[in-house]
């Protein structure tokens, strides 16, 4: 995706993952931000 970004642009993706705690089941949503000049997301 980074190869399709122009300088000054950013891509934001949301990752949802579920985790299980013996007392309760839940999930978390994490945003990932990738800038055109970055090698890894923030």
mmCIF file as gemmi writes it, N, C-alpha and C atoms, coordinates in Angstrom:
data_model
loop_
_atom_site.group_PDB
_atom_site.id
_atom_site.type_symbol
_atom_site.label_atom_id
_atom_site.label_alt_id
_atom_site.label_comp_id
_atom_site.label_asym_id
_atom_site.label_entity_id
_atom_site.label_seq_id
_atom_site.pdbx_PDB_ins_code
_atom_site.Cartn_x
_atom_site.Cartn_y
_atom_site.Cartn_z
_atom_site.occupancy
_atom_site.B_iso_or_equiv
_atom_site.pdbx_formal_charge
_atom_site.auth_seq_id
_atom_site.auth_asym_id
_atom_site.pdbx_PDB_model_num
ATOM 1 N N . UNK Axp A 1 ? 0.823 -1.189 0 1 0 ? 1 A 1
ATOM 2 C CA . UNK Axp A 1 ? 0 0 0 1 0 ? 1 A 1
ATOM 3 C C . UNK Axp A 1 ? 0.868 1.254 0 1 0 ? 1 A 1
ATOM 4 N N . UNK Axp A 2 ? 1.999 1.205 0.707 1 0 ? 2 A 1
ATOM 5 C CA . UNK Axp A 2 ? 2.86 2.38 0.813 1 0 ? 2 A 1
ATOM 6 C C . UNK Axp A 2 ? 3.308 2.859 -0.565 1 0 ? 2 A 1
ATOM 7 N N . UNK Axp A 3 ? 3.487 1.943 -1.498 1 0 ? 3 A 1
ATOM 8 C CA . UNK Axp A 3 ? 3.95 2.308 -2.837 1 0 ? 3 A 1
ATOM 9 C C . UNK Axp A 3 ? 2.923 3.137 -3.606 1 0 ? 3 A 1
ATOM 10 N N . UNK Axp A 4 ? 1.672 3.111 -3.176 1 0 ? 4 A 1
ATOM 11 C CA . UNK Axp A 4 ? 0.613 3.85 -3.856 1 0 ? 4 A 1
ATOM 12 C C . UNK Axp A 4 ? 0.341 5.206 -3.228 1 0 ? 4 A 1
ATOM 13 N N . UNK Axp A 5 ? 1.05 5.548 -2.161 1 0 ? 5 A 1
ATOM 14 C CA . UNK Axp A 5 ? 0.863 6.832 -1.489 1 0 ? 5 A 1
ATOM 15 C C . UNK Axp A 5 ? 1.793 7.887 -2.075 1 0 ? 5 A 1
ATOM 16 N N . UNK Axp A 6 ? 1.264 9.075 -2.26 1 0 ? 6 A 1
ATOM 17 C CA . UNK Axp A 6 ? 2.09 10.207 -2.663 1 0 ? 6 A 1
ATOM 18 C C . UNK Axp A 6 ? 2.685 10.848 -1.424 1 0 ? 6 A 1
ATOM 19 N N . UNK Axp A 7 ? 3.75 11.614 -1.604 1 0 ? 7 A 1
ATOM 20 C CA . UNK Axp A 7 ? 4.385 12.291 -0.473 1 0 ? 7 A 1
ATOM 21 C C . UNK Axp A 7 ? 3.343 13.156 0.242 1 0 ? 7 A 1
ATOM 22 N N . UNK Axp A 8 ? 3.297 13.061 1.569 1 0 ? 8 A 1
ATOM 23 C CA . UNK Axp A 8 ? 2.345 13.828 2.36 1 0 ? 8 A 1
ATOM 24 C C . UNK Axp A 8 ? 1.03 13.101 2.609 1 0 ? 8 A 1
ATOM 25 N N . UNK Axp A 9 ? 0.819 11.941 1.978 1 0 ? 9 A 1
ATOM 26 C CA . UNK Axp A 9 ? -0.401 11.175 2.196 1 0 ? 9 A 1
ATOM 27 C C . UNK Axp A 9 ? -0.176 10.102 3.251 1 0 ? 9 A 1
ATOM 28 N N . UNK Axp A 10 ? -1.266 9.619 3.816 1 0 ? 10 A 1
ATOM 29 C CA . UNK Axp A 10 ? -1.204 8.559 4.818 1 0 ? 10 A 1
ATOM 30 C C . UNK Axp A 10 ? -2.344 7.581 4.571 1 0 ? 10 A 1
ATOM 31 N N . UNK Axp A 11 ? -2.131 6.351 4.984 1 0 ? 11 A 1
ATOM 32 C CA . UNK Axp A 11 ? -3.178 5.336 4.938 1 0 ? 11 A 1
ATOM 33 C C . UNK Axp A 11 ? -3.46 4.905 6.374 1 0 ? 11 A 1
ATOM 34 N N . UNK Axp A 12 ? -4.733 4.715 6.699 1 0 ? 12 A 1
ATOM 35 C CA . UNK Axp A 12 ? -5.121 4.266 8.032 1 0 ? 12 A 1
ATOM 36 C C . UNK Axp A 12 ? -5.915 2.971 7.871 1 0 ? 12 A 1
ATOM 37 N N . UNK Axp A 13 ? -5.489 1.958 8.586 1 0 ? 13 A 1
ATOM 38 C CA . UNK Axp A 13 ? -6.212 0.689 8.595 1 0 ? 13 A 1
ATOM 39 C C . UNK Axp A 13 ? -6.564 0.353 10.037 1 0 ? 13 A 1
ATOM 40 N N . UNK Axp A 14 ? -7.68 -0.312 10.205 1 0 ? 14 A 1
ATOM 41 C CA . UNK Axp A 14 ? -8.113 -0.731 11.533 1 0 ? 14 A 1
ATOM 42 C C . UNK Axp A 14 ? -8.072 -2.25 11.596 1 0 ? 14 A 1
ATOM 43 N N . UNK Axp A 15 ? -7.43 -2.76 12.625 1 0 ? 15 A 1
ATOM 44 C CA . UNK Axp A 15 ? -7.334 -4.195 12.835 1 0 ? 15 A 1
ATOM 45 C C . UNK Axp A 15 ? -8.126 -4.535 14.088 1 0 ? 15 A 1
ATOM 46 N N . UNK Axp A 16 ? -8.992 -5.51 13.953 1 0 ? 16 A 1
ATOM 47 C CA . UNK Axp A 16 ? -9.774 -5.964 15.105 1 0 ? 16 A 1
ATOM 48 C C . UNK Axp A 16 ? -9.326 -7.378 15.435 1 0 ? 16 A 1
ATOM 49 N N . UNK Axp A 17 ? -8.987 -7.593 16.665 1 0 ? 17 A 1
ATOM 50 C CA . UNK Axp A 17 ? -8.647 -8.95 17.066 1 0 ? 17 A 1
ATOM 51 C C . UNK Axp A 17 ? -9.355 -9.285 18.364 1 0 ? 17 A 1
ATOM 52 N N . UNK Axp A 18 ? -9.719 -10.533 18.457 1 0 ? 18 A 1
ATOM 53 C CA . UNK Axp A 18 ? -10.423 -11.019 19.647 1 0 ? 18 A 1
ATOM 54 C C . UNK Axp A 18 ? -9.446 -11.714 20.569 1 0 ? 18 A 1
ATOM 55 N N . UNK Axp A 19 ? -9.646 -11.535 21.831 1 0 ? 19 A 1
ATOM 56 C CA . UNK Axp A 19 ? -8.859 -12.265 22.815 1 0 ? 19 A 1
ATOM 57 C C . UNK Axp A 19 ? -9.826 -12.87 23.822 1 0 ? 19 A 1
ATOM 58 N N . UNK Axp A 20 ? -9.383 -13.878 24.456 1 0 ? 20 A 1
ATOM 59 C CA . UNK Axp A 20 ? -10.265 -14.568 25.389 1 0 ? 20 A 1
ATOM 60 C C . UNK Axp A 20 ? -9.637 -14.589 26.765 1 0 ? 20 A 1
ATOM 61 N N . UNK Axp A 21 ? -10.374 -14.093 27.711 1 0 ? 21 A 1
ATOM 62 C CA . UNK Axp A 21 ? -10.017 -14.138 29.121 1 0 ? 21 A 1
ATOM 63 C C . UNK Axp A 21 ? -10.974 -15.146 29.75 1 0 ? 21 A 1
ATOM 64 N N . UNK Axp A 22 ? -10.503 -16.051 30.584 1 0 ? 22 A 1
ATOM 65 C CA . UNK Axp A 22 ? -11.423 -17.041 31.168 1 0 ? 22 A 1
ATOM 66 C C . UNK Axp A 22 ? -12.661 -16.417 31.814 1 0 ? 22 A 1
ATOM 67 N N . UNK Axp A 23 ? -12.564 -15.183 32.274 1 0 ? 23 A 1
ATOM 68 C CA . UNK Axp A 23 ? -13.703 -14.54 32.913 1 0 ? 23 A 1
ATOM 69 C C . UNK Axp A 23 ? -14.647 -13.866 31.914 1 0 ? 23 A 1
ATOM 70 N N . UNK Axp A 24 ? -14.13 -13.478 30.745 1 0 ? 24 A 1
ATOM 71 C CA . UNK Axp A 24 ? -14.968 -12.813 29.749 1 0 ? 24 A 1
ATOM 72 C C . UNK Axp A 24 ? -14.288 -12.828 28.386 1 0 ? 24 A 1
ATOM 73 N N . UNK Axp A 25 ? -15.071 -12.777 27.338 1 0 ? 25 A 1
ATOM 74 C CA . UNK Axp A 25 ? -14.543 -12.691 25.972 1 0 ? 25 A 1
ATOM 75 C C . UNK Axp A 25 ? -14.703 -11.243 25.498 1 0 ? 25 A 1
ATOM 76 N N . UNK Axp A 26 ? -13.711 -10.745 24.785 1 0 ? 26 A 1
ATOM 77 C CA . UNK Axp A 26 ? -13.754 -9.354 24.345 1 0 ? 26 A 1
ATOM 78 C C . UNK Axp A 26 ? -12.92 -9.199 23.085 1 0 ? 26 A 1
ATOM 79 N N . UNK Axp A 27 ? -12.903 -8.021 22.52 1 0 ? 27 A 1
ATOM 80 C CA . UNK Axp A 27 ? -12.081 -7.738 21.351 1 0 ? 27 A 1
ATOM 81 C C . UNK Axp A 27 ? -11.522 -6.329 21.453 1 0 ? 27 A 1
ATOM 82 N N . UNK Axp A 28 ? -10.515 -6.062 20.647 1 0 ? 28 A 1
ATOM 83 C CA . UNK Axp A 28 ? -9.848 -4.766 20.624 1 0 ? 28 A 1
ATOM 84 C C . UNK Axp A 28 ? -9.707 -4.315 19.181 1 0 ? 28 A 1
ATOM 85 N N . UNK Axp A 29 ? -9.829 -3.018 18.952 1 0 ? 29 A 1
ATOM 86 C CA . UNK Axp A 29 ? -9.619 -2.444 17.624 1 0 ? 29 A 1
ATOM 87 C C . UNK Axp A 29 ? -8.413 -1.524 17.703 1 0 ? 29 A 1
ATOM 88 N N . UNK Axp A 30 ? -7.456 -1.741 16.815 1 0 ? 30 A 1
ATOM 89 C CA . UNK Axp A 30 ? -6.225 -0.951 16.804 1 0 ? 30 A 1
ATOM 90 C C . UNK Axp A 30 ? -6.069 -0.27 15.449 1 0 ? 30 A 1
ATOM 91 N N . UNK Axp A 31 ? -5.83 1.04 15.427 1 0 ? 31 A 1
ATOM 92 C CA . UNK Axp A 31 ? -5.554 1.707 14.164 1 0 ? 31 A 1
ATOM 93 C C . UNK Axp A 31 ? -4.062 1.601 13.814 1 0 ? 31 A 1
ATOM 94 N N . UNK Axp A 32 ? -3.773 1.443 12.537 1 0 ? 32 A 1
ATOM 95 C CA . UNK Axp A 32 ? -2.403 1.472 12.026 1 0 ? 32 A 1
ATOM 96 C C . UNK Axp A 32 ? -2.315 2.623 11.038 1 0 ? 32 A 1
ATOM 97 N N . UNK Axp A 33 ? -1.306 3.467 11.184 1 0 ? 33 A 1
ATOM 98 C CA . UNK Axp A 33 ? -1.107 4.611 10.294 1 0 ? 33 A 1
ATOM 99 C C . UNK Axp A 33 ? 0.189 4.402 9.538 1 0 ? 33 A 1
ATOM 100 N N . UNK Axp A 34 ? 0.114 4.461 8.214 1 0 ? 34 A 1
ATOM 101 C CA . UNK Axp A 34 ? 1.29 4.3 7.37 1 0 ? 34 A 1
ATOM 102 C C . UNK Axp A 34 ? 1.467 5.555 6.529 1 0 ? 34 A 1
ATOM 103 N N . UNK Axp A 35 ? 2.611 6.191 6.662 1 0 ? 35 A 1
ATOM 104 C CA . UNK Axp A 35 ? 2.934 7.38 5.875 1 0 ? 35 A 1
ATOM 105 C C . UNK Axp A 35 ? 3.748 6.967 4.649 1 0 ? 35 A 1
ATOM 106 N N . UNK Axp A 36 ? 3.751 7.799 3.618 1 0 ? 36 A 1
ATOM 107 C CA . UNK Axp A 36 ? 4.413 7.457 2.364 1 0 ? 36 A 1
ATOM 108 C C . UNK Axp A 36 ? 5.891 7.158 2.544 1 0 ? 36 A 1
ATOM 109 N N . UNK Axp A 37 ? 6.571 7.82 3.47 1 0 ? 37 A 1
ATOM 110 C CA . UNK Axp A 37 ? 8.015 7.648 3.645 1 0 ? 37 A 1
ATOM 111 C C . UNK Axp A 37 ? 8.382 6.625 4.716 1 0 ? 37 A 1
ATOM 112 N N . UNK Axp A 38 ? 7.406 6.014 5.364 1 0 ? 38 A 1
ATOM 113 C CA . UNK Axp A 38 ? 7.678 5.073 6.454 1 0 ? 38 A 1
ATOM 114 C C . UNK Axp A 38 ? 7.937 3.664 5.935 1 0 ? 38 A 1
ATOM 115 N N . UNK Axp A 39 ? 8.668 2.915 6.734 1 0 ? 39 A 1
ATOM 116 C CA . UNK Axp A 39 ? 8.911 1.512 6.394 1 0 ? 39 A 1
ATOM 117 C C . UNK Axp A 39 ? 8.033 0.59 7.211 1 0 ? 39 A 1
ATOM 118 N N . UNK Axp A 40 ? 7.448 1.092 8.296 1 0 ? 40 A 1
ATOM 119 C CA . UNK Axp A 40 ? 6.545 0.283 9.105 1 0 ? 40 A 1
ATOM 120 C C . UNK Axp A 40 ? 5.449 1.19 9.662 1 0 ? 40 A 1
ATOM 121 N N . UNK Axp A 41 ? 4.277 0.634 9.979 1 0 ? 41 A 1
ATOM 122 C CA . UNK Axp A 41 ? 3.171 1.449 10.477 1 0 ? 41 A 1
ATOM 123 C C . UNK Axp A 41 ? 3.36 1.914 11.909 1 0 ? 41 A 1
ATOM 124 N N . UNK Axp A 42 ? 2.642 2.932 12.275 1 0 ? 42 A 1
ATOM 125 C CA . UNK Axp A 42 ? 2.639 3.471 13.65 1 0 ? 42 A 1
ATOM 126 C C . UNK Axp A 42 ? 1.375 3.018 14.333 1 0 ? 42 A 1
